[in-house]
C-alpha cells in the first residue's frame, strides 16, 4: 500500500535584510541571531542577518507574513 504524502502549509513571520534583501524567517533564526527590543511604544526584534552579518532592528509593524510549505517526508522501509 503506498504511503500518502501530504504537504504542510503554515504562515510564518518574516523580515527582509535592508542590505542584502535576504528574507529571514523569524521562527527559524537561532536565539543568538535575534533579541527583542522595546523603545517607547515600538516593539520588535534586533536581527543579525546570516547572509551579510548586518544587525538591524525590525519593528512589529514591519514584520510580514508569508506562506511556508514544508516538503513531505519520505519514509524509507526498514532494512
N, C-alpha and C positions, 0 to 999 in steps of 0.2 A: 504494500500500500504506500503510495507516495506521501511524503510529508508536505503539509500545506505551509507555504511560506507567506507570512503577512508582513506588511510594512507598518512601521510606527511613525506617526506624524505628530510633532509637538511644536508649540510656539515657544521660541526662545528669545531672550533679551540679548540685544547686540549693540555694539558701539563701533564706530569707524575711527581708525587712527588718523589724525589730521595730517601727518607727514607722509606715510606710505599708503594711506587709504585702505589698509587691510581691515576686513570685517572681523571683529573679535566677539566670540560668543561668551558672555559673562559667566554662565554656568560651567563652562569648560575650562576657564582660566584657573591656574593653580593659585593657592592662597597668597603666595608671595608676589603675585602679579597684579593684585588689586587690594585696595583698602578703602573703607567708607570714609566720606568726609561730610561735614556739616558746616556751612558758612552762612550765618544769618538764617534765612528761610530756605536757602538752597541746600539740597541734599544730593548725594550721588556717590560716585566712585572715582578714585585716582587709579588709573590703569597704566601698567607698563606693557607696551606692545612687544610681543615676542618676535616680530619681524624686524623692526628697526631699533628697538630698545628705548623709544621715546616714552616719557612719562607724561601723562596728560589727565586733566580732570574731565569727567563726564557727568553732567547734571542729570537727575532722574528724568527731567522733561526731554532730554536729548537722546535717551535710550530708546531704540526702536525694536519692534518685534518682527520676527520673520519665521517662516516655517522651516523646520529641520526635519528631514526624512531620514530615518535610520535604515540602513540596509538590512535585509532579512538575514538571519543567522542560518548558516548551512550546517546541518547536522551530519556528522560522519558516523558510520557504523562502527561497532566495536570490533577490534582486531582479534 
